[in-house]
Amino acid sequence: MADFHVMAGTDRTLSLPAVRKISTSDVIDALGRGLDDFWQKPSHYAFLCLIYPLVGVVLIYWASDANALPLLFPLASGFALLGPFAAIGLYEISRRREAGLDTSWRHALAVRKSPAIPSIIAVGAMLFAIFVTWLLVAQGLYMRLFGPEPPASISQFLESLFTTDAGFMLLTLGNAIGFIFALVVLITTAIAFPMLLDRDCGAVAAIVTSVRAASVNPLPIALWGVLVAGALLIGSLPLFAGLAVVMPILGHATWHLYRKVVAD
């Protein structure tokens, strides 16, 4: 394929756009715009995002049934690491609404025809690698603290987790390590996917621009990360059902955050 490209744009050069300095109020405004996009046709977006609660339930069932209870929390929290990639169709809906185009839900599926799809898949593969690495690290930490034997039951697992020194250490270290993984994803992909949809600039340019955006706007991007983490936590209860609403709102808001940060 003559125009197949991944690392750079169509001209095979690394073109980096200017990054604006924004405020925390811009982050709140982006979230409000995402909510407005969602309310335009909420049934469509909720339908598209039903896959999130379904996947969450499957993860819980798999972990319980396969004696992989120690991986239940890493699976649930690590699932959020894939969120920026999973919301790719929602960025397209917001892009089309901003441009005054039709916003029917079928357009969320049409991103597979985007010229930037190789780059999008490349960055998505990076996120998947981070997700798998997080699971391996979490499993290794549990085995180091509790040994190779899995807990006999959910009740025994919870008792060990909240009433023993090893459990306290697991919670402390596990959350600290998980924070590092989440921070890496936030910095490298906060605006990478909507930028690829908008510009087809290549995976490297999108990631580098996302890192630059975080370095220029550390406080707003940190606030964005806190809002995303809090919303995903709320949406995960009970049984991930709230993600059918939370994910589309965050997806749309991400597009608007990108538009505020990256200059035309």
C-alpha atoms as one frame of an Amber mdcrd trajectory, in Angstrom:
protein
   0.000   0.000   0.000   1.576   3.259  -1.136   0.053   5.433   1.621   0.531
   2.975   4.517   2.183   4.868   7.331   2.376   4.475  11.086   5.186   6.362
  12.776   4.902   9.646  10.820   2.303  11.405   8.681   1.521  10.935   5.022
   4.604  12.949   4.013   6.833  10.691   6.177   7.920  13.662   8.298   7.440
  14.296  12.019   5.250  17.389  12.138   4.477  18.664  15.645   1.708  21.243
  16.113   1.879  24.103  18.594   0.573  23.313  22.083  -1.517  25.910  23.896
  -1.370  26.641  27.595  -4.791  26.047  29.147  -6.301  26.463  32.612  -8.227
  24.157  34.902 -11.405  25.970  33.845 -10.732  24.783  30.287 -10.715  21.199
  31.567 -14.066  21.717  33.297 -15.422  23.324  30.116 -14.243  20.349  28.033
 -16.057  18.020  30.421 -19.199  20.132  30.129 -18.981  20.033  26.336 -18.581
  16.268  26.489 -21.734  16.062  28.590 -23.532  18.250  26.052 -22.439  15.942
  23.207 -23.731  12.975  25.163 -27.120  14.562  25.832 -27.629  15.274  22.150
 -28.361  11.583  21.506 -27.672   9.671  24.709 -29.410   6.470  23.621 -26.994
   6.038  20.728 -23.923   6.512  22.875 -25.179   4.353  25.723 -25.875   1.612
  23.173 -22.360   1.846  21.808 -20.852   1.690  25.297 -22.847  -1.235  26.637
 -19.782  -3.292  25.766 -17.954  -1.751  28.741 -20.254  -3.076  31.482 -20.499
  -6.404  29.650 -16.723  -6.741  29.523 -16.551  -5.776  33.183 -18.948  -8.531
  34.182 -17.009 -11.028  32.074 -13.776  -9.996  33.818 -15.346 -10.502  37.241
 -16.754 -13.903  36.275 -13.467 -15.038  34.749 -11.429 -13.971  37.749 -13.773
 -15.667  40.224 -14.234 -18.841  38.234 -10.553 -19.283  37.380  -9.236 -18.828
  40.913  -7.651 -15.601  39.723  -9.164 -13.441  42.453  -5.887 -11.592  43.082
  -6.132 -10.261  39.522  -9.707  -9.021  39.890  -8.790  -5.480  40.929  -5.848
  -5.218  38.488  -8.163  -6.370  35.701 -10.895  -3.905  36.615  -8.569  -0.951
  37.133  -6.290  -1.905  34.244  -9.288  -2.014  31.948  -9.309   1.787  32.253
  -5.834   1.843  30.701  -7.438   0.778  27.436 -10.136   3.439  27.664  -8.465
   6.034  25.400  -8.341   3.490  22.570 -11.790   2.040  23.253 -13.385   5.505
  22.999 -12.048   6.180  19.508 -15.511   6.163  17.917 -16.763   8.747  20.392
 -14.040  11.198  19.374 -15.302  10.872  15.823 -18.877  11.663  16.868 -17.727
  14.839  18.634 -15.561  15.786  15.657 -18.508  15.441  13.318 -20.828  17.421
  15.584 -18.286  20.231  15.814 -18.048  20.283  12.014 -21.843  20.335  11.622
 -21.950  16.837  10.103 -24.321  13.952  10.717 -23.684  12.353  14.122 -25.523
   9.053  13.697 -23.954   6.252  15.749 -22.872   4.389  12.608 -20.161   7.005
  12.126 -18.508   5.809  15.345 -17.889   2.509  13.571 -16.668   4.195  10.396
 -13.342   5.153  11.998 -12.030   1.794  10.776 -11.801   3.480   7.366  -9.734
   6.389   8.675  -6.373   6.850   6.908  -4.833   7.062  10.386  -6.021   3.593
  11.414  -2.503   2.021  11.264  -1.211   4.683  13.658  -4.290   4.333  15.862
  -3.735   0.570  16.053  -0.044   1.114  16.853  -0.829   3.375  19.821  -3.595
   0.984  20.864  -1.065  -1.870  20.818   1.161   0.188  23.098  -1.729   0.567
  25.550  -2.431  -3.157  25.418   1.226  -3.891  26.168   1.043  -1.544  29.175
  -2.144  -3.306  30.312  -0.536  -6.753  30.100   2.583  -5.514  31.871   0.422
  -4.111  34.677  -1.284  -7.495  35.105   2.068  -9.311  35.233   3.466  -6.852
  37.775   0.325  -7.109  39.908   0.443 -10.904  39.819   4.146 -10.908  40.697
   3.527  -8.571  43.647   0.744 -10.793  45.001   2.858 -13.942  44.690   5.775
 -12.257  46.435   3.595 -11.253  49.381   1.213 -14.237  49.627   2.930 -17.051
  47.767   1.885 -18.965  44.654  -1.283 -20.525  46.079  -4.514 -18.708  45.109
  -7.058 -17.890  47.855  -9.635 -20.572  48.516 -12.583 -18.183  48.362 -13.588
 -14.559  47.954 -14.141 -14.211  51.707 -10.684 -15.563  52.498  -9.133 -13.270
  49.925 -10.880 -10.192  51.343 -10.000 -11.166  54.899  -6.329 -11.547  53.982
  -6.400  -8.304  52.053  -7.824  -6.125  54.828  -6.638  -7.776  58.048  -3.017
  -8.757  57.421   0.250  -6.883  57.022   0.761  -8.536  53.645  -2.672  -7.328
  52.552  -1.903  -3.786  53.650   1.389  -3.923  51.761  -0.392  -5.253  48.673
  -2.926  -2.428  48.758  -0.261   0.218  49.307   2.275  -0.965  46.754  -0.357
  -2.100  44.270  -2.060   1.284  44.208   1.282   3.097  43.992   2.433   0.974
  41.065  -0.962   1.237  39.403  -0.762   5.019  39.715   2.527   4.980  37.810
   1.013   2.934  34.994  -2.018   5.232  34.838   0.245   8.297  34.800   2.221
   6.922  31.851  -0.997   6.331  29.911  -2.350   9.770  30.800   0.793  11.595
  29.696   1.322   9.656  26.469  -2.266   9.375  25.226  -4.335  12.178  26.808
  -4.871  13.718  23.368  -3.105  11.244  21.074  -6.129   9.425  19.639  -8.302
  12.463  18.819  -5.227  14.079  17.273  -4.709  11.064  15.020  -8.332  11.182
  13.889  -8.066  14.881  13.188  -4.632  15.077  11.540  -3.299  11.621  10.589
   0.069  12.811  11.855   1.553   9.452  12.820   1.828   7.630  16.135   5.093
   9.262  17.235   3.850  12.804  16.610   0.618  12.094  18.483   2.413  10.648
  21.521   5.070  13.368  21.571   2.404  16.073  21.331   0.481  14.479  24.199
   3.653  14.482  26.319   4.298  18.125  25.400   0.716  19.013  26.306   1.214
  17.459  29.751   4.532  19.271  30.271   3.068  22.656  29.269  -0.141  22.092
  31.266   0.789  19.903  34.252  -1.999  21.075  36.562  -4.864  20.950  34.012
  -3.765  17.519  32.756  -3.438  16.288  36.342  -6.970  17.541  37.026  -8.149
  15.744  33.896  -6.568  12.527  35.158  -8.267  12.890  38.552 -11.646  13.540
  36.912 -11.247  10.515  34.638 -10.195   8.255  37.504 -13.048   9.422  39.709
 -15.634   9.077  36.942 -14.431   5.576  36.045 -14.567   4.544  39.699 -18.142
   5.785  40.022 -19.077   4.217  36.693 -17.686   0.855  37.777 -20.240   0.584
  40.577 -22.209  -1.551  40.530 -20.802  -4.149  38.149 -19.494  -1.550  35.676
 -23.038  -0.588  34.643 -22.344   3.142  34.982 -19.635   2.956  32.333 -22.402
   2.975  29.721 -22.857   6.653  30.622 -19.430   7.617  31.978 -17.385   6.359
  29.030 -19.202   8.310  26.304 -19.081  11.524  28.344 -15.339  11.130  28.927
 -14.803  10.176  25.288 -16.535  13.292  24.002 -14.789  15.467  26.582 -11.418
  14.131  25.433 -12.076  15.470  21.955 -12.828  18.922  23.331  -9.746  18.822
  25.563  -7.665  18.052  22.471  -9.195  21.001  20.606  -8.333  23.327  23.477
  -4.748  22.124  23.818  -3.578  21.699  20.211  -3.462  24.705  17.909  -5.070
  24.517  14.467
